């Protein structure tokens, strides 16, 4: 590929990891966020823009070889905030990429698109196991992100890879994370694979590390060339010693979306906070 990779949401947690990691893999990165980068690297290309602004996105994608779209509301909020930032924003990014002839878009989806899916007592969940079962407005937005990606792949021929990200964090901090963790090193590896895979068409893959206690099937991600290096089991003894073994009768451990499926994430609570 020639031209930089446009990275939206570059100031966010995953964005910051990719800003450092993708150049180490040989990618030139054009970083975009609604706020200036707090720590721009020498010579780093960066853009201050809103992904819901069609004119700004048309300019931002110009000359890009691919887009990695992370920008948006990264947890539960009101429908107005979620639908605008996550759904309208993703549509704007895909449309700008289509019009500019950018051939590939990597979209940040989430395990919360399937949050009410029961966690299997044994075996692994594939990406196509059952219907989408979002746990929140945030989860609904990620279902929409995947649907938009499919539309732009099928109708316009873009290569679109949707990453159903688990828990992207420096290290696991709960026993649930022993199954859902995606390490910083593996965040970079996963996105790198999504950018390099030859002609993926439309793909949805789980975004987690090689966790011994994982319940998501990584076959589709490995088919892109993703080879996870980390395993949350290295943290298991300490976390289980504090919190005990996970109880599948508890919704936090018995459903894919964890705490997002509990009453604390009812929409009315977020409307009250707005």
N, C-alpha and C positions, 0 to 999 in steps of 0.2 A: 504494500500500500504506500502511496505517496501522500503527503499532506499530514497535518497533525490529527490526533484523535481529540475531538471536542468532549470534554469532561464536564457535565453539568452537576451542580451541587458540590463543587470542588472544595468548599470550606467545611463540609460535613465530615462525620467520622470516617466513613468509607472513602470519601473523596480525598481526604488528607492522606490516607494510606496509599491510594492509587497515584496521587501526585508524586509521591516519592518512588513507588515501586514500578510503575509503568515505564518511566524513562530508563530505569535499570534494565528493563527487558527490550530496550531499543525503540520505544515509542516516543515520538514527540507529542506533547500534550498541550492543548489550549484549554486552560481552566476557566470555567464560568460559574458565577454565583451572583446572588442579588446584593452581596456585600463584597468589598475588596478583600483580597487575600491578606490574612494577617501576617504571613511570613513568606512573601514571594521569593523564589529562588533566583539567582542571577540568570538573566536571560529568559525567565519563564514568561510565556505568553498567557495573559489573563484578560478576561472580559467581565465587566460588571453589567449584568442584564437579568431580566426576568424571563423565565422560560414560557410564560403565557403571553409574551409580547411577540406577535408574528414578525414584525419588522426587525426587531432586535435579533430574533433567532435566525432569520434569513441571512443577516450579516454574520452572525456567529458561526454558522455552518459553512460559510463560503470557503472553499478550498480544503475542507476537512475530508479525511479518508474514511472516517467512522465517527459514530457518536456513542459515548457511554453515558446514559441518562440516569442520574441518581437524584436529581433535584426534586423537591416536593416536601410535603409534610410527612415526617418520618414516624409518626405514631398516631393514636386516635385524636380526633378533634371534631369540630362541628362539620355537618355536611357541606355547608358553604365553603369552608376553608379546604376541606379534603377534595371536593369535586373540582374546585377551581385549580388548585395547585397540582394535584395528582392526575386528574383525568384531562382537564383542559390543557394542562401543561404538557402532558405526554402527546396529546393530539398535535399540539403546536410544534413540538420537536420532530415528530414523525413527518408532518407535512412539510416542514422546512427542509428536512433531509431529502424527502422525495423530490421537491422542487429543485434542490441544488444538485441532485444526482449523487448524493452520498449513498454508497451501496450497502452499508451495514450499520445497524443500530443495536446496541446492547441495552436492555431495559432492566432496571431494578424492580423485580417483583418481590414477593414475600411469602413465607410460610403461612401468613395470616390470610392469604387468599383461600386457604383450605383449613382454617383454624378450628372449625367444629368437627372436622374429621376425627374419629376416635383413633388414638394412638394404638398401633397393633401390639398385642401381647407378645407376638413372635413374628418373624419375617419383616420385610421392608416395604414401605410405601413407594410405588412408582408415581411419576408425575400424572399419569392418566388414571389413577385409581379413584373411581367415583367422580361425582360432580364437584364443581367448585362449592365450597362451604365456608364463605368468609365469616370472620368472627366480629367484625367491626365495620364502620364506614371506611376505615383505612383498608381493611381487607377487601371490601367491595371495590375500592379504587384500584387495587392490584389485580383483581379479576378483570376490570375494565382495561387496565394497562396491557394485560396479556391478550385480550380480545382485539384491541387496537393494533397490537403488534402482528397478530395473525392476519388482520385485514390488510395491512400495508405489505406484508409478505406475499399474500395470495393475490391481491389485486395489482400491486405495483412492482412485485419482484424484488423487494428489499430482502436482504438477509437480516432476520430479527431473532435475537437470542434473549429470552427472558430468564432471569436468574431468581429463583425462589429462595431468597436469602434467609438463613436461619438466624443465629445470634452472632452478629459481627461485633467482636469485642477483643480487647487485648488478651484477655484470658477469661475462662468461665468463672462465674461468681455464684451460681446456684446449681443444684443438682440437675435441674432441667437442662442447663447449658451443657451438661455432660453428653447430651444427645444432639443438641442444636448448634453447637459452637462452630463458627467459621473464623479461623485465625487470621490475623493480618497478612501473614505470608500466603495463606491459601486464598484470601481475597484477591490478591494480585495474580496468583496463578489461574484462578477461575476466569477473571476478566481477560487475561492474556490469552487463554485458550479460546474464549468466545470471540475474540478479535481475530485469531489466527486460523480457526477451523475453516477448511475449504468448503465453500458452498453449503452452509448449514440450513439454508432455507428458513423455515420457522421452527424454533426449538424452545422448549421449556425444560429447565434443568434445576435440580435442587442445588442450593449453595451452602454446603456444609463441609467441614473437615472430615478426615477419615476416622470418625469417632467410633470407638469400640461399642458404645451404647447407642449409636445412631439408629434411627428408624426410617431413614430415607434412602432409597436406592440411588446410587451414584452412577449407574450404568450409562445413562444418557449424558451426564456431564463428562464422564471418562471418554465417551465417544467423540467429544469435541477436542480431546487432548488434555483434559484436566487431570492432573495427578496430585491429589492432596498430600501434604507432607506432615500435617499435625494431627494429634489425637487428644481429645479432652481428657482421656483416661489418666493422663499424667497428673491431673488435678483431683482425681476421684477420691482418693483416701482422705485428703484434707476436707473436701466439701461434704462427703458422707459422714465424716466424723463430727461435723458441726450440725448438719441438717438431717441426718439419717437417710436411709435408702428411699428413693421415690416410691410413692404409693399411687398405683394406677387408678384407684378409686377416687383420688383427688383430681378434680378437673384440671388443675394446673399441670398435672403429670399425665392425665388420661386422655387429653385432647391435644391435637397438634398445636393449637394456638396458645396453649398454656393460660396464663392469667388474663389474656385478652378475651377469653370466653366467659369470664366471671362477671357478676353483676356490677363490679366496680367500673366496667367499661361500657355500661349501658349509655346510649346516646344522650339521654336526658341529663346525665351528670355533666357531660361536656357542654351541653347547651347552657346549663346553669353557670358554668365557669366562664363562658364567653362574655 
